[in-house]
Amino acid sequence: MTWGYLTEFWGAIQGVGDYTIEFFQQIGNAVAGAIGGLFEDLIHHIYDIFYIAEWFLDNLSEMFSIAFKPLTWIFNFVRGFFLSATSTAEELMIELPELYVFTGNVKEVFEVFPYFNLLITGIGGALGLFIVASIIRKIIHI
């Protein structure tokens, strides 16, 4: 049934003019090449659009990274400063046994002040903030 239809179709084409099989093969190749070129050009333009979008988003993320780098540095510095200022040497895993050897007289002097550890921590924190503020003030005046 299919071959009969193709035979009738070929007969109708030969009735119009004297065309060879090679002629129709060349027309088919030309049509296939044109359609392939159309899709290749379309795919190329779509690729260019995605490439530009990727470039733009990559540069945008790099700009955000550069813009927020000072903020992350300040945050990490302040967080580390307060964590180390409020932690004991054991919590920080620092072993300094020779610094904790006090005589009985020195321990009695330290025990006179209530909350001596908190007082020293507060003084150290205030001194650290004073140093950071003075550094920032010097940077602003430059």
Summary of the structure (lengths in Angstrom):
residues: 142
radius of gyration: 41.3
end to end distance: 93.0
largest distance: 125.5
contacts: 255
relative contact order: 0.03
helix: 85%
strand: 0%
